[in-house]
Amino acid sequence: MPAAEPSYLFLFATGAGLLLAAMLWQLFNLRKSNERLKHAAQERELVIATLRGTEARFYELTESSPVGFFFTDIDGKRIYANRR
């Protein structure tokens, strides 16, 4: 293994070298966090698109149905009713 340059040895033997190492580690962690957030955002967009499609199919089915659909929440407040 080749010997390290003296300037590198001095840099990492001082507080400045430790600070640099800590900053590089923090940068690495920030990049990993950013990648995870991007992946989570992509998954969220996929879920939203899927939900919109499912919701559209639900409304198509209930609006074209010959019977009435009426949904309430737990307090009895009307959430949805088709036109029948």
PDB file of N, CA, C and O in Angstrom:
ATOM      1  N   MET A   1       0.857  -1.167   0.000  1.00  0.00           N
ATOM      2  CA  MET A   1       0.000   0.000   0.000  1.00  0.00           C
ATOM      3  C   MET A   1       0.900   1.225   0.000  1.00  0.00           C
ATOM      4  O   MET A   1       1.815   1.316   0.819  1.00  0.00           O
ATOM      5  N   PRO A   2       0.654   2.183  -0.916  1.00  0.00           N
ATOM      6  CA  PRO A   2       1.510   3.358  -0.980  1.00  0.00           C
ATOM      7  C   PRO A   2       1.313   4.240   0.248  1.00  0.00           C
ATOM      8  O   PRO A   2       0.231   4.292   0.832  1.00  0.00           O
ATOM      9  N   ALA A   3       2.349   4.908   0.611  1.00  0.00           N
ATOM     10  CA  ALA A   3       2.288   5.802   1.770  1.00  0.00           C
ATOM     11  C   ALA A   3       1.437   7.010   1.434  1.00  0.00           C
ATOM     12  O   ALA A   3       1.447   7.489   0.300  1.00  0.00           O
ATOM     13  N   ALA A   4       0.705   7.499   2.413  1.00  0.00           N
ATOM     14  CA  ALA A   4      -0.146   8.671   2.224  1.00  0.00           C
ATOM     15  C   ALA A   4       0.712   9.919   2.142  1.00  0.00           C
ATOM     16  O   ALA A   4       1.791  10.000   2.729  1.00  0.00           O
ATOM     17  N   GLU A   5       0.212  10.874   1.410  1.00  0.00           N
ATOM     18  CA  GLU A   5       0.911  12.151   1.316  1.00  0.00           C
ATOM     19  C   GLU A   5       0.932  12.798   2.696  1.00  0.00           C
ATOM     20  O   GLU A   5      -0.056  12.701   3.423  1.00  0.00           O
ATOM     21  N   PRO A   6       1.998  13.439   3.072  1.00  0.00           N
ATOM     22  CA  PRO A   6       2.070  14.100   4.380  1.00  0.00           C
ATOM     23  C   PRO A   6       0.982  15.132   4.586  1.00  0.00           C
ATOM     24  O   PRO A   6       0.492  15.285   5.704  1.00  0.00           O
ATOM     25  N   SER A   7       0.587  15.847   3.540  1.00  0.00           N
ATOM     26  CA  SER A   7      -0.453  16.865   3.697  1.00  0.00           C
ATOM     27  C   SER A   7      -1.795  16.218   4.064  1.00  0.00           C
ATOM     28  O   SER A   7      -2.558  16.782   4.848  1.00  0.00           O
ATOM     29  N   TYR A   8      -2.089  15.027   3.496  1.00  0.00           N
ATOM     30  CA  TYR A   8      -3.316  14.321   3.856  1.00  0.00           C
ATOM     31  C   TYR A   8      -3.262  13.846   5.300  1.00  0.00           C
ATOM     32  O   TYR A   8      -4.246  13.938   6.035  1.00  0.00           O
ATOM     33  N   LEU A   9      -2.101  13.337   5.697  1.00  0.00           N
ATOM     34  CA  LEU A   9      -1.960  12.897   7.084  1.00  0.00           C
ATOM     35  C   LEU A   9      -2.195  14.047   8.038  1.00  0.00           C
ATOM     36  O   LEU A   9      -2.859  13.886   9.063  1.00  0.00           O
ATOM     37  N   PHE A  10      -1.652  15.209   7.706  1.00  0.00           N
ATOM     38  CA  PHE A  10      -1.833  16.371   8.567  1.00  0.00           C
ATOM     39  C   PHE A  10      -3.296  16.793   8.607  1.00  0.00           C
ATOM     40  O   PHE A  10      -3.824  17.127   9.668  1.00  0.00           O
ATOM     41  N   LEU A  11      -3.958  16.776   7.430  1.00  0.00           N
ATOM     42  CA  LEU A  11      -5.347  17.204   7.350  1.00  0.00           C
ATOM     43  C   LEU A  11      -6.239  16.337   8.222  1.00  0.00           C
ATOM     44  O   LEU A  11      -7.084  16.857   8.951  1.00  0.00           O
ATOM     45  N   PHE A  12      -6.064  15.011   8.159  1.00  0.00           N
ATOM     46  CA  PHE A  12      -6.913  14.125   8.934  1.00  0.00           C
ATOM     47  C   PHE A  12      -6.463  13.976  10.373  1.00  0.00           C
ATOM     48  O   PHE A  12      -7.208  13.446  11.197  1.00  0.00           O
ATOM     49  N   ALA A  13      -5.271  14.427  10.695  1.00  0.00           N
ATOM     50  CA  ALA A  13      -4.804  14.374  12.076  1.00  0.00           C
ATOM     51  C   ALA A  13      -5.239  15.614  12.842  1.00  0.00           C
ATOM     52  O   ALA A  13      -5.055  15.684  14.058  1.00  0.00           O
ATOM     53  N   THR A  14      -5.809  16.588  12.153  1.00  0.00           N
ATOM     54  CA  THR A  14      -6.232  17.821  12.808  1.00  0.00           C
ATOM     55  C   THR A  14      -7.741  17.847  12.931  1.00  0.00           C
ATOM     56  O   THR A  14      -8.443  17.000  12.379  1.00  0.00           O
ATOM     57  N   GLY A  15      -8.224  18.828  13.660  1.00  0.00           N
ATOM     58  CA  GLY A  15      -9.666  19.006  13.792  1.00  0.00           C
ATOM     59  C   GLY A  15     -10.317  19.309  12.457  1.00  0.00           C
ATOM     60  O   GLY A  15     -11.464  18.926  12.226  1.00  0.00           O
ATOM     61  N   ALA A  16      -9.600  19.992  11.574  1.00  0.00           N
ATOM     62  CA  ALA A  16     -10.152  20.313  10.262  1.00  0.00           C
ATOM     63  C   ALA A  16     -10.444  19.034   9.476  1.00  0.00           C
ATOM     64  O   ALA A  16     -11.443  18.948   8.762  1.00  0.00           O
ATOM     65  N   GLY A  17      -9.566  18.050   9.616  1.00  0.00           N
ATOM     66  CA  GLY A  17      -9.785  16.780   8.928  1.00  0.00           C
ATOM     67  C   GLY A  17     -10.994  16.055   9.468  1.00  0.00           C
ATOM     68  O   GLY A  17     -11.757  15.461   8.706  1.00  0.00           O
ATOM     69  N   LEU A  18     -11.181  16.095  10.777  1.00  0.00           N
ATOM     70  CA  LEU A  18     -12.358  15.455  11.376  1.00  0.00           C
ATOM     71  C   LEU A  18     -13.629  16.172  10.963  1.00  0.00           C
ATOM     72  O   LEU A  18     -14.657  15.541  10.713  1.00  0.00           O
ATOM     73  N   LEU A  19     -13.554  17.488  10.894  1.00  0.00           N
ATOM     74  CA  LEU A  19     -14.710  18.265  10.454  1.00  0.00           C
ATOM     75  C   LEU A  19     -15.048  17.935   9.001  1.00  0.00           C
ATOM     76  O   LEU A  19     -16.218  17.771   8.654  1.00  0.00           O
ATOM     77  N   LEU A  20     -14.034  17.840   8.163  1.00  0.00           N
ATOM     78  CA  LEU A  20     -14.244  17.479   6.757  1.00  0.00           C
ATOM     79  C   LEU A  20     -14.869  16.099   6.639  1.00  0.00           C
ATOM     80  O   LEU A  20     -15.796  15.898   5.855  1.00  0.00           O
ATOM     81  N   ALA A  21     -14.366  15.152   7.413  1.00  0.00           N
ATOM     82  CA  ALA A  21     -14.919  13.796   7.383  1.00  0.00           C
ATOM     83  C   ALA A  21     -16.380  13.804   7.830  1.00  0.00           C
ATOM     84  O   ALA A  21     -17.212  13.111   7.243  1.00  0.00           O
ATOM     85  N   ALA A  22     -16.694  14.580   8.860  1.00  0.00           N
ATOM     86  CA  ALA A  22     -18.074  14.666   9.349  1.00  0.00           C
ATOM     87  C   ALA A  22     -18.976  15.299   8.294  1.00  0.00           C
ATOM     88  O   ALA A  22     -20.111  14.861   8.100  1.00  0.00           O
ATOM     89  N   MET A  23     -18.476  16.322   7.616  1.00  0.00           N
ATOM     90  CA  MET A  23     -19.268  16.980   6.577  1.00  0.00           C
ATOM     91  C   MET A  23     -19.520  16.051   5.396  1.00  0.00           C
ATOM     92  O   MET A  23     -20.613  16.039   4.831  1.00  0.00           O
ATOM     93  N   LEU A  24     -18.507  15.273   5.025  1.00  0.00           N
ATOM     94  CA  LEU A  24     -18.680  14.311   3.934  1.00  0.00           C
ATOM     95  C   LEU A  24     -19.683  13.232   4.315  1.00  0.00           C
ATOM     96  O   LEU A  24     -20.500  12.823   3.490  1.00  0.00           O
ATOM     97  N   TRP A  25     -19.626  12.772   5.554  1.00  0.00           N
ATOM     98  CA  TRP A  25     -20.573  11.759   6.025  1.00  0.00           C
ATOM     99  C   TRP A  25     -21.995  12.322   6.004  1.00  0.00           C
ATOM    100  O   TRP A  25     -22.936  11.635   5.607  1.00  0.00           O
ATOM    101  N   GLN A  26     -22.142  13.575   6.433  1.00  0.00           N
ATOM    102  CA  GLN A  26     -23.447  14.214   6.433  1.00  0.00           C
ATOM    103  C   GLN A  26     -23.968  14.367   4.998  1.00  0.00           C
ATOM    104  O   GLN A  26     -25.150  14.140   4.742  1.00  0.00           O
ATOM    105  N   LEU A  27     -23.103  14.745   4.077  1.00  0.00           N
ATOM    106  CA  LEU A  27     -23.488  14.867   2.683  1.00  0.00           C
ATOM    107  C   LEU A  27     -23.947  13.519   2.120  1.00  0.00           C
ATOM    108  O   LEU A  27     -24.935  13.447   1.389  1.00  0.00           O
ATOM    109  N   PHE A  28     -23.227  12.463   2.464  1.00  0.00           N
ATOM    110  CA  PHE A  28     -23.603  11.122   2.034  1.00  0.00           C
ATOM    111  C   PHE A  28     -24.985  10.760   2.567  1.00  0.00           C
ATOM    112  O   PHE A  28     -25.819  10.237   1.828  1.00  0.00           O
ATOM    113  N   ASN A  29     -25.228  11.036   3.840  1.00  0.00           N
ATOM    114  CA  ASN A  29     -26.534  10.728   4.443  1.00  0.00           C
ATOM    115  C   ASN A  29     -27.644  11.562   3.827  1.00  0.00           C
ATOM    116  O   ASN A  29     -28.756  11.068   3.638  1.00  0.00           O
ATOM    117  N   LEU A  30     -27.357  12.828   3.510  1.00  0.00           N
ATOM    118  CA  LEU A  30     -28.364  13.669   2.871  1.00  0.00           C
ATOM    119  C   LEU A  30     -28.724  13.151   1.488  1.00  0.00           C
ATOM    120  O   LEU A  30     -29.891  13.176   1.096  1.00  0.00           O
ATOM    121  N   ARG A  31     -27.736  12.687   0.756  1.00  0.00           N
ATOM    122  CA  ARG A  31     -28.015  12.136  -0.575  1.00  0.00           C
ATOM    123  C   ARG A  31     -28.874  10.880  -0.481  1.00  0.00           C
ATOM    124  O   ARG A  31     -29.794  10.693  -1.277  1.00  0.00           O
ATOM    125  N   LYS A  32     -28.575  10.019   0.492  1.00  0.00           N
ATOM    126  CA  LYS A  32     -29.382   8.803   0.666  1.00  0.00           C
ATOM    127  C   LYS A  32     -30.810   9.167   1.064  1.00  0.00           C
ATOM    128  O   LYS A  32     -31.767   8.568   0.572  1.00  0.00           O
ATOM    129  N   SER A  33     -30.952  10.150   1.955  1.00  0.00           N
ATOM    130  CA  SER A  33     -32.289  10.591   2.370  1.00  0.00           C
ATOM    131  C   SER A  33     -33.040  11.172   1.183  1.00  0.00           C
ATOM    132  O   SER A  33     -34.234  10.917   1.023  1.00  0.00           O
ATOM    133  N   ASN A  34     -32.365  11.941   0.358  1.00  0.00           N
ATOM    134  CA  ASN A  34     -32.979  12.525  -0.828  1.00  0.00           C
ATOM    135  C   ASN A  34     -33.460  11.435  -1.779  1.00  0.00           C
ATOM    136  O   ASN A  34     -34.554  11.536  -2.334  1.00  0.00           O
ATOM    137  N   GLU A  35     -32.657  10.400  -1.972  1.00  0.00           N
ATOM    138  CA  GLU A  35     -33.056   9.286  -2.836  1.00  0.00           C
ATOM    139  C   GLU A  35     -34.287   8.581  -2.284  1.00  0.00           C
ATOM    140  O   GLU A  35     -35.195   8.231  -3.038  1.00  0.00           O
ATOM    141  N   ARG A  36     -34.319   8.370  -0.965  1.00  0.00           N
ATOM    142  CA  ARG A  36     -35.494   7.727  -0.352  1.00  0.00           C
ATOM    143  C   ARG A  36     -36.735   8.590  -0.521  1.00  0.00           C
ATOM    144  O   ARG A  36     -37.815   8.072  -0.804  1.00  0.00           O
ATOM    145  N   LEU A  37     -36.592   9.909  -0.349  1.00  0.00           N
ATOM    146  CA  LEU A  37     -37.733  10.808  -0.505  1.00  0.00           C
ATOM    147  C   LEU A  37     -38.233  10.829  -1.950  1.00  0.00           C
ATOM    148  O   LEU A  37     -39.441  10.851  -2.185  1.00  0.00           O
ATOM    149  N   LYS A  38     -37.325  10.822  -2.907  1.00  0.00           N
ATOM    150  CA  LYS A  38     -37.733  10.777  -4.312  1.00  0.00           C
ATOM    151  C   LYS A  38     -38.494   9.495  -4.608  1.00  0.00           C
ATOM    152  O   LYS A  38     -39.510   9.516  -5.301  1.00  0.00           O
ATOM    153  N   HIS A  39     -38.002   8.377  -4.080  1.00  0.00           N
ATOM    154  CA  HIS A  39     -38.670   7.089  -4.294  1.00  0.00           C
ATOM    155  C   HIS A  39     -40.059   7.103  -3.650  1.00  0.00           C
ATOM    156  O   HIS A  39     -41.025   6.628  -4.248  1.00  0.00           O
ATOM    157  N   ALA A  40     -40.160   7.643  -2.443  1.00  0.00           N
ATOM    158  CA  ALA A  40     -41.452   7.716  -1.760  1.00  0.00           C
ATOM    159  C   ALA A  40     -42.422   8.611  -2.536  1.00  0.00           C
ATOM    160  O   ALA A  40     -43.610   8.303  -2.624  1.00  0.00           O
ATOM    161  N   ALA A  41     -41.929   9.708  -3.094  1.00  0.00           N
ATOM    162  CA  ALA A  41     -42.786  10.601  -3.874  1.00  0.00           C
ATOM    163  C   ALA A  41     -43.280   9.909  -5.134  1.00  0.00           C
ATOM    164  O   ALA A  41     -44.437  10.082  -5.521  1.00  0.00           O
ATOM    165  N   GLN A  42     -42.424   9.132  -5.778  1.00  0.00           N
ATOM    166  CA  GLN A  42     -42.832   8.393  -6.973  1.00  0.00           C
ATOM    167  C   GLN A  42     -43.891   7.353  -6.622  1.00  0.00           C
ATOM    168  O   GLN A  42     -44.869   7.191  -7.352  1.00  0.00           O
ATOM    169  N   GLU A  43     -43.700   6.655  -5.516  1.00  0.00           N
ATOM    170  CA  GLU A  43     -44.697   5.673  -5.081  1.00  0.00           C
ATOM    171  C   GLU A  43     -46.019   6.351  -4.769  1.00  0.00           C
ATOM    172  O   GLU A  43     -47.083   5.838  -5.117  1.00  0.00           O
ATOM    173  N   ARG A  44     -45.955   7.499  -4.114  1.00  0.00           N
ATOM    174  CA  ARG A  44     -47.170   8.245  -3.762  1.00  0.00           C
ATOM    175  C   ARG A  44     -47.924   8.658  -5.022  1.00  0.00           C
ATOM    176  O   ARG A  44     -49.147   8.531  -5.074  1.00  0.00           O
ATOM    177  N   GLU A  45     -47.220   9.147  -6.030  1.00  0.00           N
ATOM    178  CA  GLU A  45     -47.868   9.535  -7.277  1.00  0.00           C
ATOM    179  C   GLU A  45     -48.535   8.343  -7.950  1.00  0.00           C
ATOM    180  O   GLU A  45     -49.618   8.477  -8.519  1.00  0.00           O
ATOM    181  N   LEU A  46     -47.896   7.182  -7.888  1.00  0.00           N
ATOM    182  CA  LEU A  46     -48.486   5.972  -8.458  1.00  0.00           C
ATOM    183  C   LEU A  46     -49.756   5.584  -7.704  1.00  0.00           C
ATOM    184  O   LEU A  46     -50.754   5.216  -8.324  1.00  0.00           O
ATOM    185  N   VAL A  47     -49.728   5.663  -6.390  1.00  0.00           N
ATOM    186  CA  VAL A  47     -50.908   5.337  -5.581  1.00  0.00           C
ATOM    187  C   VAL A  47     -52.035   6.320  -5.879  1.00  0.00           C
ATOM    188  O   VAL A  47     -53.191   5.915  -6.008  1.00  0.00           O
ATOM    189  N   ILE A  48     -51.715   7.595  -5.987  1.00  0.00           N
ATOM    190  CA  ILE A  48     -52.741   8.597  -6.284  1.00  0.00           C
ATOM    191  C   ILE A  48     -53.376   8.347  -7.643  1.00  0.00           C
ATOM    192  O   ILE A  48     -54.596   8.430  -7.784  1.00  0.00           O
ATOM    193  N   ALA A  49     -52.555   8.040  -8.646  1.00  0.00           N
ATOM    194  CA  ALA A  49     -53.087   7.760  -9.985  1.00  0.00           C
ATOM    195  C   ALA A  49     -53.989   6.532  -9.971  1.00  0.00           C
ATOM    196  O   ALA A  49     -55.045   6.518 -10.604  1.00  0.00           O
ATOM    197  N   THR A  50     -53.567   5.510  -9.250  1.00  0.00           N
ATOM    198  CA  THR A  50     -54.368   4.288  -9.143  1.00  0.00           C
ATOM    199  C   THR A  50     -55.689   4.576  -8.443  1.00  0.00           C
ATOM    200  O   THR A  50     -56.739   4.096  -8.869  1.00  0.00           O
ATOM    201  N   LEU A  51     -55.636   5.355  -7.373  1.00  0.00           N
ATOM    202  CA  LEU A  51     -56.845   5.711  -6.639  1.00  0.00           C
ATOM    203  C   LEU A  51     -57.806   6.535  -7.495  1.00  0.00           C
ATOM    204  O   LEU A  51     -59.019   6.332  -7.441  1.00  0.00           O
ATOM    205  N   ARG A  52     -57.272   7.447  -8.271  1.00  0.00           N
ATOM    206  CA  ARG A  52     -58.138   8.239  -9.166  1.00  0.00           C
ATOM    207  C   ARG A  52     -58.841   7.345 -10.180  1.00  0.00           C
ATOM    208  O   ARG A  52     -60.020   7.546 -10.471  1.00  0.00           O
ATOM    209  N   GLY A  53     -58.132   6.364 -10.716  1.00  0.00           N
ATOM    210  CA  GLY A  53     -58.753   5.439 -11.657  1.00  0.00           C
ATOM    211  C   GLY A  53     -59.841   4.605 -11.003  1.00  0.00           C
ATOM    212  O   GLY A  53     -60.906   4.388 -11.581  1.00  0.00           O
ATOM    213  N   THR A  54     -59.563   4.142  -9.799  1.00  0.00           N
ATOM    214  CA  THR A  54     -60.547   3.347  -9.065  1.00  0.00           C
ATOM    215  C   THR A  54     -61.774   4.189  -8.742  1.00  0.00           C
ATOM    216  O   THR A  54     -62.905   3.719  -8.870  1.00  0.00           O
ATOM    217  N   GLU A  55     -61.557   5.415  -8.327  1.00  0.00           N
ATOM    218  CA  GLU A  55     -62.662   6.315  -8.012  1.00  0.00           C
ATOM    219  C   GLU A  55     -63.512   6.594  -9.252  1.00  0.00           C
ATOM    220  O   GLU A  55     -64.740   6.622  -9.170  1.00  0.00           O
ATOM    221  N   ALA A  56     -62.866   6.800 -10.390  1.00  0.00           N
ATOM    222  CA  ALA A  56     -63.603   7.050 -11.636  1.00  0.00           C
ATOM    223  C   ALA A  56     -64.460   5.842 -12.008  1.00  0.00           C
ATOM    224  O   ALA A  56     -65.608   5.997 -12.426  1.00  0.00           O
ATOM    225  N   ARG A  57     -63.906   4.649 -11.856  1.00  0.00           N
ATOM    226  CA  ARG A  57     -64.683   3.435 -12.166  1.00  0.00           C
ATOM    227  C   ARG A  57     -65.864   3.290 -11.206  1.00  0.00           C
ATOM    228  O   ARG A  57     -66.947   2.871 -11.616  1.00  0.00           O
ATOM    229  N   PHE A  58     -65.664   3.633  -9.934  1.00  0.00           N
ATOM    230  CA  PHE A  58     -66.742   3.572  -8.952  1.00  0.00           C
ATOM    231  C   PHE A  58     -67.887   4.502  -9.362  1.00  0.00           C
ATOM    232  O   PHE A  58     -69.049   4.098  -9.359  1.00  0.00           O
ATOM    233  N   TYR A  59     -67.555   5.746  -9.714  1.00  0.00           N
ATOM    234  CA  TYR A  59     -68.591   6.696 -10.104  1.00  0.00           C
ATOM    235  C   TYR A  59     -69.290   6.268 -11.392  1.00  0.00           C
ATOM    236  O   TYR A  59     -70.506   6.414 -11.506  1.00  0.00           O
ATOM    237  N   GLU A  60     -68.549   5.747 -12.353  1.00  0.00           N
ATOM    238  CA  GLU A  60     -69.171   5.251 -13.584  1.00  0.00           C
ATOM    239  C   GLU A  60     -70.164   4.136 -13.281  1.00  0.00           C
ATOM    240  O   GLU A  60     -71.269   4.112 -13.823  1.00  0.00           O
ATOM    241  N   LEU A  61     -69.761   3.216 -12.411  1.00  0.00           N
ATOM    242  CA  LEU A  61     -70.621   2.090 -12.052  1.00  0.00           C
ATOM    243  C   LEU A  61     -71.872   2.558 -11.316  1.00  0.00           C
ATOM    244  O   LEU A  61     -72.978   2.146 -11.665  1.00  0.00           O
ATOM    245  N   THR A  62     -71.720   3.402 -10.313  1.00  0.00           N
ATOM    246  CA  THR A  62     -72.879   3.812  -9.514  1.00  0.00           C
ATOM    247  C   THR A  62     -73.807   4.748 -10.285  1.00  0.00           C
ATOM    248  O   THR A  62     -75.024   4.685 -10.110  1.00  0.00           O
ATOM    249  N   GLU A  63     -73.258   5.610 -11.129  1.00  0.00           N
ATOM    250  CA  GLU A  63     -74.112   6.534 -11.880  1.00  0.00           C
ATOM    251  C   GLU A  63     -74.885   5.830 -12.990  1.00  0.00           C
ATOM    252  O   GLU A  63     -75.976   6.265 -13.360  1.00  0.00           O
ATOM    253  N   SER A  64     -74.328   4.749 -13.520  1.00  0.00           N
ATOM    254  CA  SER A  64     -75.039   4.045 -14.590  1.00  0.00           C
ATOM    255  C   SER A  64     -75.910   2.905 -14.064  1.00  0.00           C
ATOM    256  O   SER A  64     -76.593   2.237 -14.840  1.00  0.00           O
ATOM    257  N   SER A  65     -75.887   2.685 -12.772  1.00  0.00           N
ATOM    258  CA  SER A  65     -76.651   1.588 -12.180  1.00  0.00           C
ATOM    259  C   SER A  65     -78.141   1.943 -12.107  1.00  0.00           C
ATOM    260  O   SER A  65     -78.493   3.100 -11.881  1.00  0.00           O
ATOM    261  N   PRO A  66     -79.014   0.946 -12.299  1.00  0.00           N
ATOM    262  CA  PRO A  66     -80.452   1.209 -12.203  1.00  0.00           C
ATOM    263  C   PRO A  66     -80.950   1.299 -10.749  1.00  0.00           C
ATOM    264  O   PRO A  66     -82.114   1.626 -10.519  1.00  0.00           O
ATOM    265  N   VAL A  67     -80.106   1.021  -9.799  1.00  0.00           N
ATOM    266  CA  VAL A  67     -80.508   1.109  -8.389  1.00  0.00           C
ATOM    267  C   VAL A  67     -79.781   2.282  -7.730  1.00  0.00           C
ATOM    268  O   VAL A  67     -78.771   2.784  -8.222  1.00  0.00           O
ATOM    269  N   GLY A  68     -80.342   2.692  -6.598  1.00  0.00           N
ATOM    270  CA  GLY A  68     -79.760   3.824  -5.888  1.00  0.00           C
ATOM    271  C   GLY A  68     -78.644   3.398  -4.948  1.00  0.00           C
ATOM    272  O   GLY A  68     -78.700   2.336  -4.327  1.00  0.00           O
ATOM    273  N   PHE A  69     -77.637   4.243  -4.859  1.00  0.00           N
ATOM    274  CA  PHE A  69     -76.539   4.052  -3.907  1.00  0.00           C
ATOM    275  C   PHE A  69     -76.524   5.258  -2.976  1.00  0.00           C
ATOM    276  O   PHE A  69     -76.601   6.404  -3.421  1.00  0.00           O
ATOM    277  N   PHE A  70     -76.423   4.982  -1.674  1.00  0.00           N
ATOM    278  CA  PHE A  70     -76.435   6.048  -0.690  1.00  0.00           C
ATOM    279  C   PHE A  70     -75.464   5.651   0.425  1.00  0.00           C
ATOM    280  O   PHE A  70     -75.653   4.628   1.082  1.00  0.00           O
ATOM    281  N   PHE A  71     -74.436   6.456   0.632  1.00  0.00           N
ATOM    282  CA  PHE A  71     -73.434   6.152   1.658  1.00  0.00           C
ATOM    283  C   PHE A  71     -73.390   7.271   2.692  1.00  0.00           C
ATOM    284  O   PHE A  71     -73.449   8.453   2.356  1.00  0.00           O
ATOM    285  N   THR A  72     -73.285   6.870   3.956  1.00  0.00           N
ATOM    286  CA  THR A  72     -73.177   7.846   5.045  1.00  0.00           C
ATOM    287  C   THR A  72     -71.934   7.551   5.872  1.00  0.00           C
ATOM    288  O   THR A  72     -71.384   6.451   5.830  1.00  0.00           O
ATOM    289  N   ASP A  73     -71.504   8.562   6.627  1.00  0.00           N
ATOM    290  CA  ASP A  73     -70.396   8.323   7.547  1.00  0.00           C
ATOM    291  C   ASP A  73     -70.954   7.787   8.855  1.00  0.00           C
ATOM    292  O   ASP A  73     -72.149   7.508   8.945  1.00  0.00           O
ATOM    293  N   ILE A  74     -70.130   7.641   9.849  1.00  0.00           N
ATOM    294  CA  ILE A  74     -70.543   7.035  11.121  1.00  0.00           C
ATOM    295  C   ILE A  74     -71.570   7.887  11.865  1.00  0.00           C
ATOM    296  O   ILE A  74     -72.331   7.374  12.685  1.00  0.00           O
ATOM    297  N   ASP A  75     -71.588   9.192  11.577  1.00  0.00           N
ATOM    298  CA  ASP A  75     -72.553  10.093  12.218  1.00  0.00           C
ATOM    299  C   ASP A  75     -73.853  10.211  11.443  1.00  0.00           C
ATOM    300  O   ASP A  75     -74.747  10.950  11.854  1.00  0.00           O
ATOM    301  N   GLY A  76     -73.978   9.498  10.331  1.00  0.00           N
ATOM    302  CA  GLY A  76     -75.176   9.544   9.514  1.00  0.00           C
ATOM    303  C   GLY A  76     -75.170  10.639   8.473  1.00  0.00           C
ATOM    304  O   GLY A  76     -76.162  10.822   7.768  1.00  0.00           O
ATOM    305  N   LYS A  77     -74.101  11.357   8.362  1.00  0.00           N
ATOM    306  CA  LYS A  77     -73.997  12.416   7.348  1.00  0.00           C
ATOM    307  C   LYS A  77     -73.785  11.790   5.975  1.00  0.00           C
ATOM    308  O   LYS A  77     -72.959  10.892   5.808  1.00  0.00           O
ATOM    309  N   ARG A  78     -74.557  12.288   4.978  1.00  0.00           N
ATOM    310  CA  ARG A  78     -74.467  11.721   3.640  1.00  0.00           C
ATOM    311  C   ARG A  78     -73.102  12.008   3.027  1.00  0.00           C
ATOM    312  O   ARG A  78     -72.656  13.155   2.988  1.00  0.00           O
ATOM    313  N   ILE A  79     -72.448  10.960   2.553  1.00  0.00           N
ATOM    314  CA  ILE A  79     -71.157  11.080   1.886  1.00  0.00           C
ATOM    315  C   ILE A  79     -71.342  11.049   0.376  1.00  0.00           C
ATOM    316  O   ILE A  79     -70.719  11.812  -0.362  1.00  0.00           O
ATOM    317  N   TYR A  80     -72.212  10.148  -0.063  1.00  0.00           N
ATOM    318  CA  TYR A  80     -72.405   9.983  -1.500  1.00  0.00           C
ATOM    319  C   TYR A  80     -73.799   9.420  -1.758  1.00  0.00           C
ATOM    320  O   TYR A  80     -74.292   8.574  -1.011  1.00  0.00           O
ATOM    321  N   ALA A  81     -74.413   9.896  -2.810  1.00  0.00           N
ATOM    322  CA  ALA A  81     -75.675   9.331  -3.301  1.00  0.00           C
ATOM    323  C   ALA A  81     -75.668   9.495  -4.812  1.00  0.00           C
ATOM    324  O   ALA A  81     -75.360  10.569  -5.328  1.00  0.00           O
ATOM    325  N   ASN A  82     -76.011   8.417  -5.518  1.00  0.00           N
ATOM    326  CA  ASN A  82     -76.094   8.545  -6.968  1.00  0.00           C
ATOM    327  C   ASN A  82     -77.429   9.198  -7.335  1.00  0.00           C
ATOM    328  O   ASN A  82     -78.214   9.519  -6.443  1.00  0.00           O
ATOM    329  N   ARG A  83     -77.696   9.398  -8.597  1.00  0.00           N
ATOM    330  CA  ARG A  83     -78.866  10.157  -9.044  1.00  0.00           C
ATOM    331  C   ARG A  83     -80.168   9.367  -8.985  1.00  0.00           C
ATOM    332  O   ARG A  83     -81.228   9.939  -9.241  1.00  0.00           O
ATOM    333  N   ARG A  84     -80.132   8.112  -8.668  1.00  0.00           N
ATOM    334  CA  ARG A  84     -81.361   7.307  -8.643  1.00  0.00           C
ATOM    335  C   ARG A  84     -82.196   7.592  -7.436  1.00  0.00           C
ATOM    336  O   ARG A  84     -83.261   6.998  -7.267  1.00  0.00           O
TER     337      ARG A  84
END
